[in-house]
Amino acid sequence: MRSRSVWMAVLGAVALMPALLLGCNREATVRVDCAEPQSVLTRIGLLNTTGLQLGSVFVVNTATRKARSLGTFAPVLNEISRTAREDDLRLPIFSGLSASVSGPSNLPADLAQSLASHAAEGSVFRVRGRQSRSIFNVGYYVHERGTLYSQIASLPPPAAGTDVVYLVTTESTAEAISIGLGDAIAAGADPSSGEVATVAVGGYVLRVEYQGLPQSLAAGSKGPAFVRATPLRFLPDDEEVIVDVTQELDLSTCDLSAAATPQ
């Protein structure tokens, strides 16, 4: 059963509504789903809802868009680079969110759609104390692990239209993470604290519920909060495994629920 952690923000007064609704003081609820099997995509990687970590290897079938795990092969010290700590980072969400609206029976359908789009497209993460670790030499990393190399080499070639291999090459941890609408966060509200945040929505009080988030994010990340995965390809003529971005899929549209599950 997928974990649920809900941040709620009460949002109040901007020009998304027709003029005739101003001053009505009605309430609508937007539920924003951040849950697996899909995952939320940001510029530093995917929200880690599935337990991936640095060195996790998984395969995505290009037809079904479902992942399966090849295992986790933890890198050693001399294979890792680290970034300096970042105090405060705002992360727009590129994809992976869906939203539904419930409200008064007379709430116009186009207005409901506007509210849903505003929540799905305007949500951001606020990440405090972010640090990242990365595998800096993917070829060396793979070839130093004979079992991993042989597993990748034995897969059908991508030209057959089947599998793409991914290696988690970067993981980002954080001291605290919250999620909310970007305009509310920009106004200084902290959606994880229970404070009331206000943004413009005309005559409606808009209640936003974020569902399907990892429970660990409520009190800060206890493991990798975001992960970046790199696509690999085996070259049989050269007997090498290389990085091949020409194979890259939109992982936010794939079912990654089994990506970290041992086979």
ZAVEX-584281 format. One line per 10 residues: number of its first residue (from 1); for each residue y, z, x of N, C-alpha, C. Coordinates in pm, whole numbers, plus 50000, padded with zeros to 5 digits. Layout:
<pts>
NUM) Y/Z/X/Y/Z/X/Y/Z/X | ...
</pts>
This chain:
<pts>
1) 49881/50000/50085/50000/50000/50000/50123/50000/50088 | 50216/49914/50058/50331/49900/50146/50422/50021/50134 | 50479/50059/50246/50568/50175/50247/50699/50140/50179 | 50761/50241/50119/50889/50221/50052/50987/50326/50098 | 51104/50282/50132/51212/50372/50164/51336/50312/50104 | 51407/50387/50022/51513/50329/49943/51648/50387/49983 | 51741/50299/50019/51881/50338/50032/51955/50287/49909 | 52041/50366/49854/52116/50324/49735/52264/50331/49764 | 52335/50230/49720/52480/50231/49732/52538/50202/49595 | 52637/50278/49555/52708/50248/49431/52832/50168/49468
11) 52842/50051/49414/52945/49957/49456/53038/49932/49338 | 53166/49940/49361/53257/49924/49251/53372/49831/49272 | 53444/49755/49238/53551/49670/49196/53602/49547/49275 | 53554/49420/49266/53609/49296/49332/53596/49176/49242 | 53644/49068/49276/53657/48956/49184/53534/48868/49176 | 53418/48925/49156/53300/48843/49130/53285/48817/48981 | 53353/48895/48898/53337/48887/48754/53447/48804/48689 | 53418/48743/48576/53523/48678/48499/53628/48778/48456 | 53749/48729/48433/53859/48818/48399/53831/48898/48273 | 53754/48843/48180/53731/48913/48053/53645/49037/48070
21) 53578/49052/48187/53494/49169/48208/53569/49283/48275 | 53689/49257/48325/53762/49359/48397/53789/49480/48309 | 53763/49599/48368/53789/49721/48295/53678/49763/48202 | 53564/49690/48199/53457/49723/48106/53374/49841/48152 | 53372/49868/48282/53300/49980/48339/53152/49979/48299 | 53087/49866/48313/52945/49855/48284/52865/49872/48413 | 52734/49888/48399/52651/49911/48516/52539/49808/48522 | 52513/49759/48642/52399/49670/48668/52330/49720/48794 | 52200/49695/48803/52121/49736/48919/52064/49613/48988 | 52081/49606/49118/52021/49500/49198/51915/49563/49287
31) 51793/49511/49277/51685/49558/49364/51660/49453/49472 | 51679/49494/49596/51662/49404/49709/51530/49437/49777 | 51441/49338/49786/51307/49360/49837/51299/49319/49984 | 51271/49416/50069/51259/49391/50213/51113/49395/50257 | 51022/49383/50165/50883/49421/50191/50800/49309/50251 | 50692/49351/50318/50591/49256/50361/50523/49200/50236 | 50452/49085/50242/50407/49019/50363/50516/48942/50437 | 50621/48901/50369/50731/48837/50441/50808/48945/50518 | 50892/48903/50610/50967/49000/50688/51112/48955/50698 | 51199/49051/50718/51342/49025/50723/51380/48978/50863
41) 51456/48868/50870/51490/48807/50998/51636/48833/51033 | 51660/48878/51156/51794/48896/51211/51800/48825/51346 | 51919/48827/51408/51933/48755/51535/51860/48824/51651 | 51821/48950/51635/51742/49015/51741/51594/49019/51707 | 51556/48951/51599/51415/48942/51565/51385/48987/51424 | 51256/49007/51397/51207/49045/51265/51208/49196/51249 | 51244/49243/51128/51224/49383/51095/51074/49411/51104 | 51038/49513/51179/50897/49536/51211/50828/49620/51103 | 50788/49554/50996/50722/49624/50886/50571/49630/50903 | 50516/49566/51007/50371/49552/51017/50309/49620/51139
51) 50386/49694/51217/50329/49769/51329/50310/49689/51456 | 50383/49577/51472/50374/49501/51596/50442/49577/51710 | 50403/49544/51832/50465/49605/51949/50464/49506/52063 | 50533/49542/52170/50540/49454/52287/50398/49424/52336 | 50365/49295/52348/50231/49257/52391/50135/49226/52279 | 50178/49243/52153/50094/49203/52040/50082/49051/52036 | 49962/49003/52010/49937/48859/52001/49874/48830/51865 | 49929/48731/51795/49874/48695/51665/49880/48545/51646 | 49804/48498/51550/49794/48355/51521/49838/48332/51378 | 49922/48232/51355/49964/48195/51220/49904/48059/51185
61) 49834/48054/51074/49781/47927/51025/49896/47850/50960 | 49916/47726/51002/50032/47651/50954/50017/47605/50810 | 49894/47601/50759/49872/47560/50620/49890/47677/50524 | 49827/47790/50556/49833/47906/50466/49951/47997/50495 | 50009/47983/50616/50118/48070/50664/50076/48216/50666 | 49950/48241/50692/49900/48377/50706/49864/48402/50852 | 49888/48526/50896/49864/48561/51035/49735/48641/51049 | 49676/48632/51167/49565/48721/51204/49589/48768/51347 | 49539/48884/51379/49566/48944/51509/49465/48898/51613 | 49514/48880/51737/49426/48862/51852/49421/48988/51937
71) 49498/49089/51898/49499/49215/51971/49633/49242/52036 | 49645/49359/52098/49766/49397/52171/49730/49422/52316 | 49804/49359/52405/49780/49367/52548/49907/49422/52612 | 49909/49553/52630/50031/49618/52675/50070/49571/52815 | 50196/49532/52834/50243/49493/52967/50254/49614/53059 | 50250/49589/53187/50269/49696/53285/50414/49694/53331 | 50450/49794/53409/50591/49819/53441/50661/49699/53503 | 50595/49631/53597/50664/49523/53669/50670/49394/53589 | 50625/49394/53463/50634/49276/53377/50743/49290/53270 | 50819/49400/53276/50913/49433/53169/51055/49440/53221
81) 51150/49386/53143/51293/49408/53166/51348/49490/53051 | 51457/49562/53078/51517/49649/52977/51666/49619/52963 | 51719/49638/52843/51863/49623/52822/51929/49760/52818 | 52059/49763/52841/52135/49887/52829/52148/49927/52682 | 52171/50053/52658/52186/50105/52523/52314/50052/52459 | 52303/50009/52331/52419/49966/52253/52450/50072/52149 | 52574/50118/52145/52610/50226/52055/52600/50187/51908 | 52658/50073/51872/52668/50037/51730/52658/49886/51717 | 52560/49840/51640/52535/49698/51626/52523/49665/51478 | 52597/49563/51432/52587/49515/51295/52505/49386/51294
91) 52402/49381/51214/52312/49267/51213/52310/49199/51077 | 52374/49083/51063/52356/49005/50941/52209/48966/50926 | 52164/48954/50802/52026/48920/50773/52019/48772/50739 | 51939/48697/50814/51932/48551/50798/51842/48511/50682 | 51729/48575/50667/51635/48539/50560/51534/48651/50544 | 51455/48643/50436/51351/48741/50412/51382/48839/50302 | 51502/48832/50244/51538/48921/50133/51533/48845/50001 | 51485/48911/49898/51497/48859/49762/51554/48969/49675 | 51624/48932/49570/51690/49031/49486/51673/48997/49340 | 51660/49100/49258/51655/49083/49113/51755/49178/49049
101) 51807/49140/48933/51914/49215/48868/51869/49261/48730 | 51897/49386/48697/51882/49434/48561/52015/49494/48517 | 52052/49469/48394/52181/49516/48346/52187/49509/48195 | 52307/49515/48138/52321/49507/47992/52262/49378/47938 | 52219/49382/47815/52158/49263/47754/52254/49146/47746 | 52384/49174/47746/52482/49065/47738/52533/49022/47875 | 52466/49064/47983/52505/49022/48116/52473/48873/48132 | 52572/48787/48154/52547/48643/48164/52452/48610/48278 | 52366/48512/48256/52266/48475/48357/52330/48431/48488 | 52439/48354/48480/52502/48307/48603/52567/48421/48679
111) 52616/48522/48605/52674/48638/48670/52565/48721/48738 | 52451/48736/48672/52338/48808/48732/52294/48740/48861 | 52290/48607/48860/52251/48534/48979/52353/48553/49092 | 52481/48557/49056/52584/48580/49156/52570/48717/49222 | 52538/48818/49140/52519/48953/49194/52398/48958/49285 | 52289/48893/49244/52168/48891/49326/52194/48822/49459 | 52263/48709/49455/52294/48636/49578/52384/48717/49669 | 52482/48786/49609/52574/48868/49688/52498/48976/49763 | 52400/49038/49698/52322/49145/49762/52227/49090/49867 | 52156/48981/49834/52057/48925/49928/52122/48864/50050
121) 52237/48799/50030/52302/48729/50141/52406/48814/50214 | 52449/48923/50150/52554/49004/50210/52507/49134/50272 | 52376/49158/50271/52324/49282/50329/52318/49272/50481 | 52341/49385/50546/52335/49391/50692/52267/49521/50735 | 52210/49518/50853/52163/49641/50917/52272/49695/51006 | 52283/49826/51010/52365/49892/51111/52270/49967/51203 | 52270/49930/51330/52175/49983/51427/52251/50063/51530 | 52215/50189/51546/52283/50277/51642/52188/50310/51758 | 52239/50299/51878/52160/50335/51995/52044/50240/52020 | 52068/50109/52006/51962/50012/52026/51934/49990/52174
131) 51805/49982/52208/51761/49941/52340/51643/49846/52323 | 51628/49753/52417/51521/49654/52407/51440/49647/52535 | 51313/49613/52518/51225/49584/52631/51168/49443/52610 | 51156/49367/52717/51107/49230/52706/51008/49198/52817 | 50914/49109/52785/50826/49051/52886/50901/48932/52945 | 50926/48935/53075/51016/48833/53131/50942/48713/53191 | 50812/48723/53214/50736/48610/53268/50611/48592/53184 | 50622/48512/53078/50514/48499/52981/50390/48435/53044 | 50408/48331/53125/50294/48266/53187/50212/48361/53273 | 50280/48437/53357/50212/48535/53442/50141/48640/53357
141) 50210/48687/53254/50155/48791/53167/50022/48746/53105 | 50019/48624/53050/49898/48574/52984/49786/48552/53085 | 49818/48493/53198/49713/48459/53294/49656/48581/53364 | 49728/48691/53362/49676/48812/53423/49576/48886/53332 | 49559/48838/53210/49468/48902/53115/49363/48799/53074 | 49251/48806/53142/49149/48703/53124/49101/48690/52981 | 49084/48803/52910/49035/48798/52772/49136/48726/52683 | 49265/48756/52700/49368/48693/52619/49374/48543/52649 | 49372/48509/52774/49377/48368/52812/49261/48291/52749 | 49141/48345/52756/49024/48275/52702/49031/48262/52550
151) 49087/48363/52483/49101/48355/52337/49197/48243/52297 | 49309/48234/52367/49407/48129/52336/49349/47992/52371 | 49282/47983/52484/49226/47854/52527/49119/47803/52432 | 49050/47893/52362/48941/47851/52274/48987/47811/52134 | 49115/47831/52103/49165/47794/51970/49175/47643/51957 | 49164/47591/51833/49185/47447/51814/49327/47410/51854 | 49348/47291/51908/49484/47250/51948/49577/47241/51828 | 49706/47272/51846/49802/47266/51734/49807/47130/51668 | 49776/47023/51744/49779/46889/51686/49680/46874/51572 | 49580/46962/51567/49482/46958/51459/49538/47017/51330
161) 49658/47071/51338/49724/47122/51219/49676/47257/51174 | 49638/47344/51267/49580/47471/51226/49662/47592/51269 | 49658/47626/51397/49708/47756/51440/49823/47747/51540 | 49913/47844/51530/50015/47864/51631/50003/48008/51681 | 49994/48024/51813/49980/48156/51874/50118/48214/51903 | 50137/48342/51872/50263/48411/51900/50236/48536/51983 | 50323/48558/52079/50322/48680/52160/50452/48755/52134 | 50444/48885/52104/50565/48965/52088/50622/48990/52227 | 50733/48924/52255/50793/48929/52389/50912/49024/52398 | 50967/49067/52285/51078/49163/52287/51061/49262/52174
171) 51083/49388/52204/51088/49491/52100/51217/49569/52115 | 51280/49599/52002/51404/49676/52001/51383/49806/51925 | 51415/49917/51986/51409/50046/51920/51553/50093/51894 | 51566/50197/51813/51699/50247/51778/51693/50395/51749 | 51807/50460/51764/51816/50602/51730/51834/50623/51580 | 51897/50527/51514/51917/50535/51369/51945/50396/51316 | 51895/50369/51196/51916/50240/51131/51949/50265/50985 | 52046/50190/50932/52073/50193/50789/52093/50050/50742 | 52087/50032/50611/52105/49899/50553/52197/49910/50434 | 52278/49811/50413/52368/49810/50298/52444/49679/50293
181) 52533/49666/50197/52616/49547/50191/52718/49550/50304 | 52740/49434/50365/52828/49428/50481/52968/49475/50452 | 53020/49444/50333/53157/49485/50301/53165/49636/50282 | 53057/49697/50233/53058/49843/50218/53053/49911/50354 | 52966/49857/50445/52957/49915/50579/53089/49896/50653 | 53150/49778/50637/53277/49752/50704/53385/49848/50659 | 53373/49897/50536/53471/49991/50484/53448/50133/50533 | 53341/50153/50612/53317/50284/50671/53211/50366/50602 | 53145/50312/50501/53042/50387/50431/52911/50381/50508 | 52831/50484/50494/52700/50490/50559/52594/50492/50450
191) 52527/50378/50422/52434/50371/50310/52315/50464/50323 | 52283/50512/50443/52168/50600/50458/52202/50746/50428 | 52330/50778/50412/52371/50917/50401/52383/50966/50258 | 52372/50875/50161/52389/50915/50022/52533/50911/49976 | 52625/50873/50064/52764/50864/50023/52784/50748/49927 | 52884/50759/49842/52919/50649/49753/52998/50546/49831 | 52953/50421/49822/53024/50311/49888/53083/50221/49781 | 53203/50174/49802/53265/50090/49701/53302/49955/49758 | 53267/49850/49683/53314/49716/49713/53350/49653/49580 | 53416/49537/49590/53471/49477/49470/53366/49409/49385
201) 53354/49448/49258/53270/49377/49162/53330/49377/49022 | 53457/49363/49011/53518/49350/48879/53498/49474/48794 | 53454/49453/48669/53440/49565/48577/53303/49629/48579 | 53220/49597/48676/53086/49653/48681/53071/49753/48795 | 52990/49856/48769/52940/49943/48875/52804/49886/48913 | 52793/49843/49036/52673/49776/49082/52591/49871/49169 | 52468/49896/49128/52380/49988/49199/52277/49904/49276 | 52271/49922/49407/52182/49843/49491/52071/49933/49546 | 51947/49890/49526/51832/49964/49576/51757/49875/49677 | 51737/49927/49798/51661/49854/49900/51519/49908/49900
211) 51423/49819/49878/51285/49860/49862/51197/49796/49969 | 51086/49863/50002/50988/49808/50094/51023/49824/50240 | 51120/49910/50272/51155/49933/50412/51060/50035/50475 | 51033/50022/50604/50947/50121/50671/51005/50262/50657 | 50920/50359/50628/50968/50496/50609/51035/50551/50735 | 50991/50505/50853/51047/50556/50977/51195/50526/50991 | 51245/50422/50920/51385/50387/50934/51477/50488/50868 | 51423/50570/50777/51508/50667/50707/51566/50770/50804 | 51489/50806/50907/51534/50908/51000/51554/50853/51141 | 51552/50722/51154/51560/50660/51285/51426/50601/51323
221) 51428/50505/51408/51305/50434/51442/51216/50518/51532 | 51088/50531/51496/50990/50601/51579/50909/50503/51663 | 50929/50374/51641/50861/50271/51717/50950/50149/51719 | 50897/50034/51758/50981/49914/51757/51035/49884/51617 | 51166/49879/51604/51227/49852/51474/51238/49702/51448 | 51261/49626/51555/51270/49480/51545/51185/49420/51657 | 51121/49309/51627/51041/49241/51730/51074/49093/51730 | 51067/49033/51847/51084/48889/51861/50953/48832/51916 | 50903/48729/51848/50776/48668/51887/50800/48528/51941 | 50727/48493/52046/50742/48364/52114/50617/48280/52094
231) 50632/48153/52052/50515/48067/52032/50459/48016/52166 | 50327/48011/52174/50259/47968/52295/50172/47846/52266 | 50141/47773/52372/50048/47659/52359/49961/47651/52485 | 49833/47619/52464/49742/47597/52576/49739/47449/52610 | 49759/47417/52740/49753/47280/52789/49618/47260/52858 | 49523/47197/52791/49388/47186/52850/49384/47109/52981 | 49468/47007/52996/49465/46929/53119/49510/47012/53239 | 49607/47101/53215/49658/47186/53323/49595/47324/53325 | 49518/47355/53217/49456/47487/53202/49561/47598/53210 | 49673/47574/53141/49783/47670/53140/49822/47704/52997
241) 49873/47826/52980/49936/47867/52855/50086/47871/52879 | 50160/47797/52798/50305/47787/52817/50379/47827/52690 | 50508/47857/52704/50596/47875/52588/50627/47737/52531 | 50614/47724/52398/50637/47593/52335/50714/47613/52205 | 50848/47606/52214/50932/47630/52096/50923/47516/51995 | 50863/47404/52031/50848/47295/51934/50752/47333/51822 | 50672/47439/51843/50577/47483/51741/50636/47590/51649 | 50755/47635/51677/50806/47756/51614/50816/47742/51462 | 50765/47844/51391/50772/47853/51245/50880/47953/51206 | 50922/47948/51080/51008/48053/51027/50918/48169/50986
251) 50905/48267/51074/50811/48377/51049/50851/48463/50931 | 50977/48455/50889/51018/48534/50772/50954/48481/50643 | 50898/48361/50647/50830/48303/50531/50679/48314/50542 | 50630/48381/50646/50485/48392/50668/50435/48531/50631 | 50307/48539/50597/50243/48666/50566/50195/48728/50697 | 50268/48829/50744/50236/48893/50872/50166/49027/50853 | 50117/49054/50732/50060/49186/50705/49939/49216/50791 | 49868/49113/50841/49751/49136/50926/49779/49101/51072 | 49907/49078/51107/49938/49033/51242/49908/49139/51347 | 49911/49266/51309/49885/49373/51405/49752/49442/51378
261) 49670/49386/51292/49543/49448/51255/49433/49397/51346 | 49363/49483/51418/49254/49437/51507/49147/49366/51427 | 49089/49260/51485/48982/49186/51418/48846/49241/51457
</pts>
